[in-house]
Amino acid sequence: MMDEALIEAFKAYREDEVPIGAVIVGPERTILSRAHNQKEKANNPCGHAEILAITEAAKKINNWRLIDCSIYVTLEPCPMCLSALVQSRIGNLFFGAYDAKGGALSLNYNFYKDRKLNHTFPVLGGLRHFECSKILSTFFREKRQSYNKF
């Protein structure tokens, strides 16, 4: 499923969005939703791939609880997205690249295992890390080069 999330990340890249993709699958491993970042296009600070995928999956199954679902995302979720995953009651989180500057887990915001909250879930990170981080580093390198032209 990380291949599918990477396809979404490349869509974001082509749209000049930060290239992050997410896919949510149901218990039968069928894809319920796909999304990529759309913060710039929509001028929406909540336009993260995870938030958009959660919203679409919940609509598709007509239930905000995604208990038996798994999300695959190309970058470690930020604190906002990790909180949304807790609220959605996601079953599992799988992610690609770690994000030392903005990733919730890397920053020790471990909401996903906080027993004071009403839901916890397993997390597995570092899947296809090289491929997931390469598209991000390429995107930001190109951005820096274009800024240096001015």
N, C-alpha and C positions, 0 to 999 in steps of 0.2 A: 504493500500500500504506500510505502514511501515513494515509489515511482510516481504514483498518482499525485501525491503532495508536491513532488518536484515539478511535475507538469504545471501545476497551479503556480508555483514560484516563478517558472519561466513566463507564464502569462503576465504576472505582475511586472517582471523585468521589462517585457515588451511594452507595457503601459507606463513605464517610468515610475513605477511604485517600488518600494522596498520589496525585494523578491522573497516573499514568504508565502508558502502554500499550506493548506490544511485539507484533510479529508476525514470525514466521519463515516464509520462503517457500523452496520447493525450486527446483531448476534449471529446472523448467517453469513457474515463477512461481505454483505452487499453494500455498495456505496450509497449512503443516504444523502450526503452533501459534499460539495467541493467548494473551496473558496480561496481567494488570494487577497493580499492587502489591497485596500482601496481608500486609504486615508487621503491621498492627494486628490484623486479624481472626485471624491464625494465631499471633500473638505470636512471629513468626519474623524475626530480623534479616536473614535471607537471602531473605525473601519479596519480592524485587525482581522487577519484570515480566520483565526480561531472563533472570534465573536460572530463573524458572518456565517461560518460553517455551523456553529451551534444553533443560530437562529433558523437557518434553512433546514437542518435536521429535525429540530423540534416541530417546525411546521409540517414537515413531511410525515412524521409519525403521529402528529396531532397530540403531542405530549411534551412538556418541557423537561421531563425527567428522561435523561439519556443513560439510564442505569446499565443496560446491557450493551452499550455502544463503546467504541474505541475511537480516539482521535489520533491521527498521524499528522504531525506538523514539522516543517523543515527547520524551525528554530525553536529553541527553548522558550516557552511562553513567558511573557512579562507578568508582573504581579496582577494587573487588571485581568488578563486572559486566564491566568491560573485561578483567580477568584471566580470568574465566570464558569470555569470547568467544575469547580466545587459546587457552585449554585445549580448547574445543569445535572448534577449527579452522574457525571460521565463515569463509565466503567473502567477505562484504561487510558493512559496518555503515553504515546510514543513520540519522541522527537529526535531530530537530526543533530544539528549543531548546537553546542553550548553557547550561551551569551553572557560572558563575564561582566559586561557593563549594564545589561538590562534584564537579564533572565532572572525570574523569581527564585529558582532553585539556587543558582549561582550566587544570588544576593542573600541567601538563607531565609527567604520567605516561603517556607515549606507548608503552605496552607493545605496541600493535598494529604498531609499526614497528621494534621492538627486534630486531635481527639476532642477539642473543645467545640469544633464545628460539627455539623450534623452529617458529614459525608467525607470519607477518605477513599483513595483509590491508588492502585499501583502505577508507578512511573518508570519508564525505561528510556534513557537518553543516550545520545551518541550514535544512533543508527544512521549509517551512511554519512557520518560527520563530514568527511572530506568533500563529498559532492554538495552537501547542503551549505557548507561554509564557503565553498568556492564561488558559487553564484552571488553570494552576499559580498564577498571581498571584491569580486570583479565589478559589481554594481557601484560600490562605494569608491573604488579606485577610479572608475570612469567619472563619477561625480566630482571627485577632487580635482581631476585633470581639467574638467570643464570649468570649474571655479577658478583655477589658476590662470586661465586664459584672459581673465578680465583684470 
